[in-house]
Every structure is written in C-alpha cells, then in structure tokens.
C-alpha cells in the first residue's frame, strides 16, 4: 500500500512538473510575463543589486526547503527535490524543442493560459506532497501556521514581489503578471483543498 501510494505521488509530481515547465516556457518566457515568488525575487535582486540569480537561488530555495523539511518531514523534502529536478529537466526539454503552440497574438489570452498552466502544475505537485520550489514550501508552512488558505498565501507573496518589481519593470508588465499569479493562486487553492488525497497541512 505504501509503495503504491509512493508511486502515485511520484507520477503526480512528474506530471505536475511537466505541466509547470510547459507553462513557464510557452506562456511566461515566450510572452515576457514575469513572476512573483522566488523567481520574481531573484529577478528583483539581480536588477536592483546585481546579485547573480544562480547564487541567490541556491541560498533562498535551500533555506525555504529546509524550513519545509522541519515542518513536513523527510518525505516532503525528497518529493520537493524530485519536483525541482524534474521541472528543470522538463524546462530544458521544452527549451530545446522550442515553441510548440501557434503564436498567440492576445497578451490577455497568453496571461490567462500562463496562470492556468502554472496553477495546475504547482497544484498537482503540492497535492502529491511536495513543493516545486522554496516559495511553495514557504506557502505551505504559512498556510499550516495561520488561518490563510494556500492560494491566498501564494497570491499575497506574489503581489508583494511584483509590486516591488515596479522599480525596474513597467506597470504594463506588472499588470499582466498580477493577472497570471491571481489565476494560478486560485487554481492551486482549488486543486489542493478539493483533492481526495491526504493534505500535507492537515496530516502534520
């Protein structure tokens, strides 16, 4: 039974990572939509203070995943590492293949699709018991220790980072990014709390 549950979680994490990578490349990257969370924070640190994202990412993501490990245990940490590696591999594959969708002329449609794909990908991963990155781990911890839903935590964190991004981005760019993160936050919330699987927050 435990082995079957592990395999089901593993398949879900791999599927979520592929969907997440697909959305990031085909909708976020190709349409220059920025992000909140850790990714947006890395871009903010680079543009304002010249801190290299590769270095900052290791420090920030590592610290946040260790916080997640403290609250949710070894299995969560292992699942998160698998999610992180599979996302990176999937993203590299999509980058190598190149655009596989027709060019979408509408920025609004691209933004909506970005929010939907990222929301579904992250939602599947956290429902399976892992985190796609450090910001996901932090969102789960905050949701566990407060009365906030996980989707609201994602949204609040993303909004703060995006508003700070106004120091180097135009209001136009931030506007569409806010739409994307609002949609993804709502979808993550729906998938996580309307799942029949055991929830991380309730079982710790």
Secondary structure, DSSP 8 states (H G I E B T S, - for coil): -HHHHHHHHHHHHHHHHHHHHHHIIIIIITTT----HHHHHHHHHHHHH---HHHHHHHHHHHHHHHHHHHH-HHHHHHHHHHHHHHHHHHHHHHHH---S-----HHHHHHHHHHHHHHHHHHHHHHT--SSHHHHHHHHHHHHSS--HHHHHHHHHHHHHHHGGGTS-HHHHHHHHHHHHHHHHHHHHHHHT-SS--TGGG-
